[in-house]
């Protein structure tokens, strides 16, 4: 079974036994803070992984031990995030 980008991200976080608040704290230390609410949006498909800034991507990859190749493979797969107002 192939995971969507948001499912993949959640599985990476949970595989390291981290809470969403842990991601916020650890990415903040690395100058790429991703707020807990953003982590939730990413994992629920309401925010695309590709919407993160480069410093946030670097910090998240470091925290979750994700290689740049692995990030590109999963973050850019064909599962567009549902964006507010997209159906207008």
PANU-100412 format. One record per residue (C-alpha): x, z, y; residue number from 1; residue in three letters. Coordinates in steps of 0.02 Angstrom, whole numbers. Example, Ala and Ser with C-alpha at 12.3 -4.5 7.8 and 13.67 -1.06 7.14 Angstrom:
+--------+--------+--------+-----+-----+
!      x !      z !      y !   n ! res !
+--------+--------+--------+-----+-----+
!    615 !    390 !   -225 !   1 ! ALA !
!    684 !    357 !    -53 !   2 ! SER !
+--------+--------+--------+-----+-----+
END
This chain:
+--------+--------+--------+-----+-----+
!      x !      z !      y !   n ! res !
+--------+--------+--------+-----+-----+
!      0 !      0 !      0 !   1 ! UNK !
!     65 !    -48 !    171 !   2 ! UNK !
!     49 !     80 !    309 !   3 ! UNK !
!     -5 !     35 !    484 !   4 ! UNK !
!    120 !     81 !    621 !   5 ! UNK !
!     24 !    239 !    667 !   6 ! UNK !
!      8 !    292 !    485 !   7 ! UNK !
!    193 !    260 !    459 !   8 ! UNK !
!    238 !    366 !    610 !   9 ! UNK !
!    128 !    509 !    551 !  10 ! UNK !
!    205 !    501 !    377 !  11 ! UNK !
!    381 !    508 !    451 !  12 ! UNK !
!    337 !    662 !    555 !  13 ! UNK !
!    249 !    751 !    413 !  14 ! UNK !
!    389 !    707 !    293 !  15 ! UNK !
!    506 !    808 !    404 !  16 ! UNK !
!    379 !    952 !    412 !  17 ! UNK !
!    363 !    937 !    601 !  18 ! UNK !
!    211 !    974 !    707 !  19 ! UNK !
!    165 !    863 !    854 !  20 ! UNK !
!    222 !   1002 !    970 !  21 ! UNK !
!    392 !   1001 !    881 !  22 ! UNK !
!    409 !    817 !    925 !  23 ! UNK !
!    374 !    856 !   1108 !  24 ! UNK !
!    502 !    996 !   1112 !  25 ! UNK !
!    638 !    900 !   1022 !  26 ! UNK !
!    617 !    737 !   1118 !  27 ! UNK !
!    620 !    835 !   1282 !  28 ! UNK !
!    792 !    904 !   1237 !  29 ! UNK !
!    850 !    724 !   1214 !  30 ! UNK !
!    781 !    668 !   1384 !  31 ! UNK !
!    645 !    563 !   1307 !  32 ! UNK !
!    498 !    682 !   1307 !  33 ! UNK !
!    345 !    622 !   1215 !  34 ! UNK !
!    202 !    739 !   1254 !  35 ! UNK !
!    100 !    810 !   1111 !  36 ! UNK !
!    -52 !    713 !   1172 !  37 ! UNK !
!     50 !    551 !   1165 !  38 ! UNK !
!    105 !    591 !    987 !  39 ! UNK !
!    -78 !    613 !    941 !  40 ! UNK !
!   -123 !    447 !   1024 !  41 ! UNK !
!     20 !    359 !    935 !  42 ! UNK !
!    -31 !    430 !    767 !  43 ! UNK !
!   -215 !    389 !    792 !  44 ! UNK !
!   -183 !    210 !    846 !  45 ! UNK !
!   -243 !    235 !   1025 !  46 ! UNK !
!    -68 !    201 !   1092 !  47 ! UNK !
!     48 !     68 !   1023 !  48 ! UNK !
!    221 !    122 !    967 !  49 ! UNK !
!    288 !    -20 !   1074 !  50 ! UNK !
!    215 !     63 !   1230 !  51 ! UNK !
!    349 !    197 !   1226 !  52 ! UNK !
!    493 !    185 !   1349 !  53 ! UNK !
!    667 !    149 !   1277 !  54 ! UNK !
!    727 !    328 !   1304 !  55 ! UNK !
!    572 !    393 !   1214 !  56 ! UNK !
!    602 !    276 !   1068 !  57 ! UNK !
!    784 !    331 !   1056 !  58 ! UNK !
!    735 !    515 !   1059 !  59 ! UNK !
!    596 !    492 !    931 !  60 ! UNK !
!    709 !    393 !    814 !  61 ! UNK !
!    839 !    530 !    826 !  62 ! UNK !
!    714 !    669 !    791 !  63 ! UNK !
!    634 !    578 !    644 !  64 ! UNK !
!    797 !    504 !    578 !  65 ! UNK !
!    734 !    325 !    597 !  66 ! UNK !
!    857 !    181 !    607 !  67 ! UNK !
!    836 !     47 !    742 !  68 ! UNK !
!    798 !    -82 !    605 !  69 ! UNK !
!    665 !     30 !    528 !  70 ! UNK !
!    587 !     58 !    700 !  71 ! UNK !
!    580 !   -128 !    739 !  72 ! UNK !
!    506 !   -167 !    568 !  73 ! UNK !
!    365 !    -41 !    580 !  74 ! UNK !
!    332 !    -26 !    767 !  75 ! UNK !
!    306 !   -212 !    791 !  76 ! UNK !
!    200 !   -247 !    637 !  77 ! UNK !
!     29 !   -323 !    666 !  78 ! UNK !
!    -79 !   -172 !    700 !  79 ! UNK !
!   -122 !   -174 !    885 !  80 ! UNK !
!   -171 !     -8 !    957 !  81 ! UNK !
!   -349 !     13 !   1012 !  82 ! UNK !
!   -338 !     21 !   1199 !  83 ! UNK !
!   -469 !    103 !   1310 !  84 ! UNK !
!   -577 !    -31 !   1389 !  85 ! UNK !
!   -513 !   -166 !   1272 !  86 ! UNK !
!   -690 !   -213 !   1223 !  87 ! UNK !
!   -747 !   -238 !   1403 !  88 ! UNK !
+--------+--------+--------+-----+-----+
END
